[in-house]
Amino acid sequence: MLNVDFHLQEGEFAFLTGHSGAGKSTLLKLVMRMEKSSAGQVLVNGKNLNKLPRRQLPFFRRNIGVVFQDHQLLFDRTVFDNVALPLQVAGFSSVDAARRVRAALDKVGLLNKENQNPIALSGGEQQRIGIARAVVNKPALLLADEPTGNLDPALSEEIMRLFEQFNQVGTSVLLATHDIGLINREKYRVLTLDQGRIVEDELGVDKDG
């Protein structure tokens, strides 16, 4: 049971943290309507998700990119095909989809790997494929659930810089993590969950100052 109340501004970057089982993943699922709240309201881009008809869910989700810790890639398809999936679902033409896919892969530094199978790539590269897939639709909101959890510090830093690049062009980012070191190195807002409640909402500060 979650009991939270917060507002993520357009173009804002925020961390969501808390102990294992605090409700981080559940909160992200509520925001993308993978789960439906039993009470209260979840508002995204002015839409009350509790009242959103099921037939409108695919259109709603086009504006949200999601990055998972375990990548959730299809190993029977190429890197290109994995990134193209959201565009196929959304009905983009093959020409427009190809242009967007290659732009997304170029952004994450994997354009030269488009014809490879993801299983042949490293964990960090697989995570970047997941990020390219999440942003290929140019979503207004990017959700990330422990995206650096399985990566070493250098790769974590690399992935973090990618999220910042998307944030700098106006994408709102909500990144769930238990990596306190990562949080402390950055200057973004931190929402701390404990047993389904936000117990701390710390605005970003310059931690070097």
C-alpha positions in Angstrom: 0.0 0.0 0.0 1.5 3.3 -1.1 0.6 6.6 0.5 2.6 9.2 -1.4 2.1 12.8 -2.6 4.6 14.6 -4.8 4.8 16.5 -8.1 7.5 16.1 -10.7 7.9 19.3 -12.7 8.3 19.3 -16.4 12.0 18.9 -17.3 12.9 17.9 -13.7 15.4 15.2 -12.7 14.7 13.3 -9.4 16.0 10.2 -7.6 13.6 7.8 -6.0 15.2 5.8 -3.2 14.5 3.7 -0.2 15.0 0.3 1.3 14.2 -2.9 -0.6 10.4 -3.3 -0.6 9.8 0.4 0.2 7.6 0.7 -2.9 9.9 2.2 -5.6 9.0 -0.3 -8.3 5.3 -0.1 -7.4 5.3 3.6 -7.7 6.9 3.5 -11.1 4.3 0.9 -12.2 1.5 3.2 -11.0 2.9 6.1 -13.1 3.0 4.0 -16.3 -0.4 2.4 -15.4 1.0 -1.1 -15.2 -0.8 -1.1 -11.9 -3.9 0.9 -10.9 -4.1 2.7 -7.6 -6.9 1.6 -5.2 -7.2 5.1 -3.7 -6.2 8.7 -4.5 -5.1 10.0 -7.9 -2.2 9.5 -10.2 -1.9 12.4 -12.5 0.5 12.4 -15.5 0.4 15.2 -18.0 -2.9 16.3 -16.5 -4.5 12.9 -17.0 -6.0 11.0 -14.1 -4.8 7.5 -14.7 -7.5 5.9 -12.6 -10.1 7.2 -15.1 -8.0 6.5 -18.2 -9.9 4.0 -20.5 -7.9 0.9 -21.3 -8.1 1.7 -25.0 -6.2 4.9 -24.4 -3.3 3.2 -22.5 -1.1 2.6 -25.6 -1.3 6.2 -26.7 -0.6 7.4 -23.1 2.4 5.2 -22.8 4.0 6.6 -25.9 4.9 9.6 -23.8 6.7 7.5 -21.2 10.0 5.7 -21.6 10.9 3.0 -19.2 14.4 1.5 -18.5 14.6 -1.7 -16.5 17.4 -3.1 -14.4 17.3 -6.4 -16.2 17.1 -4.7 -19.7 14.1 -6.9 -20.8 15.6 -7.3 -24.3 14.6 -9.9 -26.9 17.6 -12.1 -27.7 15.9 -13.5 -30.8 16.0 -10.1 -32.5 18.8 -7.7 -33.4 19.7 -4.5 -31.5 17.9 -2.5 -34.2 14.7 -4.5 -33.9 14.7 -4.3 -30.1 14.9 -0.5 -30.2 12.3 -0.3 -33.0 9.6 -2.2 -31.0 7.9 0.8 -29.5 7.7 2.5 -32.9 6.2 -0.6 -34.5 3.5 -0.7 -31.8 2.8 3.0 -32.3 2.4 2.5 -36.1 5.4 4.5 -37.4 6.3 3.9 -41.0 9.4 1.8 -41.6 11.3 4.8 -43.0 10.5 7.0 -40.0 11.1 4.2 -37.6 14.6 3.5 -39.1 15.6 7.1 -38.8 14.5 7.3 -35.2 16.1 4.0 -34.2 19.5 5.0 -35.7 19.3 8.4 -34.0 18.6 6.8 -30.7 21.4 4.2 -31.1 23.8 7.0 -32.2 22.9 8.9 -29.0 23.9 5.9 -26.8 27.0 5.1 -28.9 25.8 1.8 -30.4 25.0 2.7 -34.0 27.7 0.3 -35.1 26.1 -2.6 -33.3 22.6 -2.3 -34.8 22.8 -5.7 -36.6 24.2 -7.6 -33.7 22.3 -9.8 -31.2 22.1 -8.2 -27.8 23.2 -11.4 -26.1 26.6 -10.9 -27.7 27.1 -7.5 -26.0 28.2 -6.5 -22.5 25.9 -5.7 -19.6 26.6 -2.0 -20.0 25.9 -2.1 -23.8 22.6 -4.0 -23.1 21.6 -1.3 -20.7 22.3 1.3 -23.3 20.1 -0.6 -25.8 17.3 -0.4 -23.2 17.8 3.3 -22.9 17.7 3.8 -26.6 14.5 1.8 -26.8 13.0 3.9 -23.9 13.8 7.3 -25.6 13.2 6.3 -29.3 9.7 7.8 -29.0 11.1 11.0 -27.6 9.0 10.7 -24.4 8.2 13.6 -22.1 8.9 11.4 -19.1 11.6 8.8 -18.6 11.3 6.3 -15.7 14.3 4.1 -14.7 14.1 1.3 -12.2 17.6 0.5 -10.8 19.2 1.1 -14.2 22.8 0.9 -12.7 22.2 -1.8 -10.2 24.2 -4.5 -12.1 26.9 -2.2 -13.4 30.3 -1.2 -12.0 31.0 2.4 -10.9 32.5 3.5 -14.2 29.6 2.1 -16.3 27.1 3.6 -13.7 28.6 7.0 -14.3 28.4 6.5 -18.1 24.7 5.6 -17.9 24.0 8.5 -15.5 25.5 10.9 -18.1 23.1 9.6 -20.7 20.1 10.2 -18.5 21.4 13.8 -18.0 21.7 14.4 -21.7 18.1 13.5 -22.2 17.1 15.6 -19.3 18.9 18.6 -20.7 16.7 18.6 -23.8 13.6 18.7 -21.7 12.7 15.1 -20.7 11.6 14.7 -17.1 13.5 11.8 -15.4 12.5 9.8 -12.3 15.3 7.4 -11.5 14.8 4.7 -8.8 18.0 3.6 -7.1 19.4 2.3 -3.8 22.9 3.5 -4.8 23.5 6.1 -2.2 27.0 6.8 -3.6 25.4 7.7 -7.0 22.8 9.9 -5.3 25.4 11.7 -3.2 27.6 12.5 -6.2 24.7 14.3 -7.9 22.7 17.5 -7.2 19.2 16.4 -8.0 16.1 16.2 -5.9 15.8 13.0 -3.8 12.5 11.4 -2.8 13.0 8.8 -0.1 10.4 6.0 0.4 9.9 4.0 3.6 7.2 1.4 3.8 5.2 3.0 1.0 5.4 6.6 2.3 7.7 9.5 1.2 9.6 10.3 4.4 12.0 12.8 2.9 11.8 15.1 -0.1 15.2 16.8 -0.4 15.6 19.4 -3.1 18.8 19.2 -5.2 21.7 21.0 -3.7 25.3 21.5 -4.9 27.1 18.8 -2.9 30.4 20.3 -3.8 29.6 23.6 -2.1 
